[in-house]
């Protein structure tokens, strides 16, 4: 049995992934944590899988011939580790699994801080790190479960103090700048460490989510099962944020709202789902109008975004 299995899912981020693995291994080398790393590459065209195998032969690399998405890619590795297999005993599984984005830079001590807090807190099932952008500025890493207020902020004029505050599902920055772990609804999937018991009890990612909201859904299920979820501010990880998804802007919008609608259908009561659908339909109409007046976009970019927003409006009717 090992202490920690690390899972990284990649798509056309070769250099970032190599750096993420190196900084993670440098950090783990300072600890006594036993670990293994699993990388699942979703049909990258930049040679990610080959480069990782060449530079880090100890990493377990799976090269998929199709893009599996975040949920599907992580589940491939979780099954390889032994989760979901009735023939694999609990003692044969790692004590924890660490889902780590490939666009991260692990700072010294971060992984041990996460692991130690997870292992010493009996009621806590998931922990995540304090994130920052590359320039050191604050990045939200912990959120409240999405409600109608967050949808309002997404689509309608809202004062800045509400956008960056609790009204929009954020926790105070002062919580993250401290050293005391604090309870949250869910952590961003960029750094998400889970006890093996949590995975055994709640299953894995729902692969109905191709990209976005999959970590929200799983942690919603984990919270409903009675486990605590906490942010550990002393664990600092730099997150370069969205380097894969920015490659396909219009498609990312479709992926995002497809996943959000699935999430709302799973966790909202009927009345709340009806209100959310209406807000999204109106919001997409507003976004479409804004695109037509955006001088910074080329005609082909406008056409792609208009198509995406109209498609999302139609999805609210299903």
C-alpha positions, -999 to 999 in steps of 0.1 A, spaced: 0 0 0 12 35 -8 1 67 9 -9 88 -21 -18 83 -57 -16 114 -79 -38 117 -110 -32 142 -138 -53 145 -169 -39 164 -199 -49 178 -232 -23 197 -253 -4 211 -224 29 192 -227 53 218 -213 30 227 -185 24 191 -176 62 184 -174 66 213 -151 37 203 -129 51 168 -125 86 181 -117 74 206 -91 52 180 -75 80 154 -73 104 180 -60 79 188 -32 72 151 -24 110 144 -23 111 165 9 86 142 26 83 105 36 50 102 17 50 71 -6 33 79 -39 27 70 -75 16 93 -103 -9 84 -130 -12 106 -161 -41 102 -186 -36 121 -218 -67 128 -239 -55 125 -274 -31 154 -273 -15 165 -306 16 180 -290 33 148 -278 24 151 -241 23 114 -234 56 107 -252 73 136 -235 62 125 -200 72 89 -206 106 101 -217 113 125 -189 95 106 -161 96 68 -167 82 62 -132 49 79 -141 21 56 -152 10 70 -186 -22 62 -204 -26 77 -239 -62 78 -250 -71 79 -287 -100 103 -279 -106 133 -256 -121 117 -225 -128 150 -207 -118 157 -171 -143 133 -155 -136 104 -179 -99 109 -178 -97 109 -140 -120 78 -138 -96 59 -161 -68 64 -136 -90 58 -105 -100 24 -120 -64 16 -128 -55 23 -91 -82 -2 -81 -113 18 -72 -145 2 -83 -130 -32 -85 -145 -56 -59 -115 -78 -61 -92 -51 -48 -92 -49 -10 -93 -16 8 -58 -21 22 -44 -24 -13 -57 10 -22 -37 42 -15 -47 61 16 -56 92 -5 -59 102 -41 -47 137 -53 -63 151 -84 -40 177 -98 -43 199 -128 -14 199 -153 -13 237 -153 -1 239 -117 31 247 -99 35 230 -65 53 251 -39 74 236 -12 55 218 15 21 221 -2 14 184 -7 24 174 28 2 201 43 -28 187 24 -20 151 31 -14 156 68 -45 176 74 -66 151 55 -52 122 74 -55 138 108 -91 151 104 -115 122 109 -146 139 95 -129 156 66 -130 137 33 -117 163 8 -90 190 10 -77 216 -14 -49 241 -16 -48 279 -15 -43 289 -51 -27 320 -67 -21 331 -103 14 331 -117 20 367 -107 12 359 -71 -23 375 -71 -52 358 -53 -72 331 -71 -105 317 -57 -101 281 -49 -131 275 -26 -168 281 -34 -203 277 -21 -225 254 -41 -240 274 -71 -274 290 -66 -296 315 -83 -276 345 -69 -245 333 -88 -266 330 -120 -278 366 -115 -241 378 -112 -233 359 -144 -258 377 -166 -269 410 -151 -253 442 -139 -241 437 -103 -220 459 -80 -184 447 -76 -187 441 -39 -213 414 -47 -194 399 -76 -163 391 -54 -182 384 -22 -204 358 -5 -234 368 -28 -215 352 -56 -205 321 -37 -170 333 -26 -153 330 8 -134 360 22 -99 364 10 -88 368 47 -97 331 52 -72 320 26 -45 345 37 -45 329 71 -32 295 83 -63 279 97 -82 254 75 -118 263 70 -149 244 58 -162 250 23 -189 236 1 -165 226 -26 -129 230 -38 -118 238 -73 -108 206 -90 -72 219 -97 -61 205 -63 -85 180 -49 -72 154 -24 -97 127 -12 -95 99 13 -99 65 -2 -130 58 20 -147 88 4 -142 73 -31 -153 39 -20 -185 53 -4 -195 79 -31 -181 64 -63 -162 84 -88 -169 113 -112 -202 113 -131 -191 110 -167 -222 128 -179 -200 158 -172 -175 161 -200 -158 192 -187 -168 217 -159 -189 211 -128 -178 175 -124 -159 183 -92 -188 204 -79 -212 174 -85 -189 149 -68 -183 172 -38 -220 179 -35 -225 141 -33 -197 138 -8 -212 166 14 -246 148 13 -228 116 25 -217 135 56 -181 142 49 -164 176 55 -146 195 28 -119 220 38 -94 245 22 -59 243 37 -44 279 33 -9 268 43 -8 246 12 0 269 -17 -2 259 -53 2 282 -83 -26 276 -109 -21 290 -144 -59 285 -149 -76 273 -180 -47 267 -203 -65 238 -220 -100 253 -222 -89 287 -236 -79 269 -268 -116 265 -278 -135 295 -265 -169 289 -281 -168 252 -274 -159 259 -238 -190 279 -234 -211 250 -247 -193 226 -225 -197 249 -195 -234 254 -198 -241 218 -208 -225 208 -175 -242 234 -154 -276 223 -167 -268 187 -158 -257 199 -123 -288 219 -118 -311 190 -129 -293 167 -104 -293 189 -74 -320 216 -77 -357 211 -68 -381 215 -97 -390 252 -90 -354 262 -87 -345 244 -119 -373 262 -138 -361 296 -126 -325 288 -135 -335 277 -170 -353 310 -175 -323 331 -162 -299 312 -185 -321 317 -216 -324 355 -209 -287 356 -201 -276 339 -233 -298 364 -253 -280 393 -236 -246 377 -243 -255 373 -280 -265 410 -282 -232 419 -266 -212 399 -291 -227 417 -320 -214 450 -306 -179 437 -296 -154 454 -319 -125 432 -306 -139 401 -322 -135 390 -358 -166 381 -378 -158 343 -376 -154 346 -338 -187 364 -335 -204 337 -356 -190 309 -334 -201 326 -302 -235 335 -315 -240 298 -325 -229 287 -290 -252 311 -272 -282 301 -293 -275 264 -288 -273 269 -250 -307 288 -251 -322 258 -269 -307 235 -242 -327 253 -215 -359 240 -231 -349 203 -228 
